[in-house]
Amino acid sequence: MASYEFLAGSYDALTTDVGYGHWADYLERHFQKAAIPVHTVLDLACGTGSLTWELARRGYEMIGVDRSEEMLAAAQEKGMEETVDIPPLFLHQSMEMLDLYGTIDACVCCLD
């Protein structure tokens, strides 16, 4: 995980072309087709939380999970600039060991 220590500080600069707003639009189209209303969304491998915060701004209750403490620290730091009704919950966990006890309606995984 040492490689993420360096990457976390420059990740956002390296992913300026990702278009998280467009990703969120795409996901919302799928959420609207779901059999149940989607309120709580899990963002696996959330990195620095760009997509997590984008969906939180749109009113979703977000849980961001990443294995890198440095990425999560950068994601949490973004919250200082955000005003959302429900700030995301960021968890330092491995995907293999993740257990949320059925608390989510949808899951996204952004491995860009």
WOQUIHU-V804311 format. One record per pair of residues at least 12 apart in sequence whose C-alpha atoms are under 7 Angstrom apart, sorted by the first residue. I is the first residue (numbers start at 1). GAP is how many residues later the second one is. Records with the same first field share a line. If there is no record, write none. Layout:
I = GAP ; GAP
This chain:
1 = 67
4 = 64 ; 66
5 = 65
8 = 62 ; 63 ; 66
20 = 30 ; 31
21 = 33
24 = 30 ; 31
38 = 67 ; 68
39 = 21 ; 22 ; 66
40 = 20 ; 21 ; 22 ; 64 ; 65 ; 66
41 = 19 ; 20 ; 21 ; 22 ; 63 ; 64 ; 65 ; 66
42 = 20 ; 21 ; 22 ; 62 ; 64 ; 65 ; 66
43 = 20 ; 21 ; 22 ; 64 ; 65 ; 66
44 = 20 ; 21 ; 22 ; 64 ; 65 ; 66
45 = 20 ; 21 ; 64 ; 65 ; 66
46 = 18 ; 19 ; 20 ; 64
47 = 19 ; 24 ; 25
48 = 23 ; 24 ; 26 ; 27
49 = 15 ; 26
52 = 12
56 = 28 ; 31 ; 32
57 = 27
61 = 25 ; 27
62 = 26 ; 27
63 = 25 ; 26 ; 27
64 = 24 ; 25 ; 26 ; 27
65 = 25 ; 26 ; 27 ; 28
66 = 25 ; 26 ; 27 ; 28
67 = 25 ; 26 ; 27
68 = 24
69 = 23
72 = 18
